[in-house]
Amino acid sequence: MRSGHNSDYLFPSRVRPDRPISTRQYARLVDHWVGEIGLDAATYGTHSMRRTKATLIYRRTGNLRAIQLLLGHTKLESMARYLGIEVEDVLALAEQTEI
């Protein structure tokens, strides 16, 4: 039973409940779920879901720093390419934000 602590894993390992499932096992689950709803597993995966989530958050909020932290990117240029937006637009938005 999950205790609701921050240390709990969404997908705990069956072998070692104190650890999460492997990234490979997670990918297998996603492939299975995608297939179950009738989509092509070759088109959807863990990485495409990660990218889609970040893109949707960016479109709704315009918050580049939040996306940068979420993705763990250190450079705005790589984040812009990842999101599929123009580097110039990212840099212009970054310059408008004073820290």
N, C-alpha and C positions, 0 to 999 in steps of 0.2 A: 504494500500500500504506500502510495506517495504521501510524504509528510508536508509538502508545500514549501520546503526550504529552498533557498537560492541554489544550494548545492545539488538539488535533485536534477536529474537529466530527463528531458522530454522522452527520449528513447534510451532507457537503460539497457545495458547488456544483460542477456540471460545468464551468461557465464559469470560475469562480474558485475552485479547490480550497482556497485559503487562507481562504475565507469559507464560511459555512453557506448552505444553501438558504434561499430567502425564506420568510416565514411563510405566504404564499399557496400556495407550492409544497408546503410541509409539510401544509397543510390539504387540498390535493388528494390527497396520498398517503394521508392518514387516511381521506378520503372513499372512495378506491379500496379500501383495506384493509377498511373496514367493509362496503362492498358485496360484496367477495369472500367474506366469511364469511356473507353472507345477511342482514345487518342493514340497517335503514333509515339511510342516511347523513344524513338530516335530523334524526335523533334523537341521533346520536353525532358528536362533533367534538373538536377540539383543546381547546376550553375545557371541555367536559364531562369530558374525561379528566383535565384538570388539577384540576378541582374534586373529582372522584371520588378521585383519588390523595390529595389533601389530607385529605378526609373519612375515608378508610380509615386513614391514618396517625394522625389525631386519635383515632379510635375505638380503635385498638390501643394507643396510647401515652398519650393524654390530655395530650400535651405541646403546650400552646398556643404557647409561644415558638418551638418548632421549626417549627410550621405557619406562624406569623407570618413567620419568616425565609424559609421556603420560598416563600411566596406573595408576599413583599415588601410586605405590608400594614403600615401604620404605626399604624392604630387597631384596638383590639380589637373595637370595635363593628362595623366593616366586615367584619372577619374572621369574626365570629359570624354575621352575615347570610350571608356567602359559604358558610359551612359548614352553615348551616341549623340553628344551635343558638341557644338563648336568650341574649341579651346578659347577663342577670343571672347565668346559669350561668358564662359566660366571666369576668365581673368577679369573681365569688366565687372561682373557681379562681385567677385572677391575684392576688387578695389573699392567698391561702394560700401563695403562693410569695414567699419573701423573697429580696431581692437585696442 
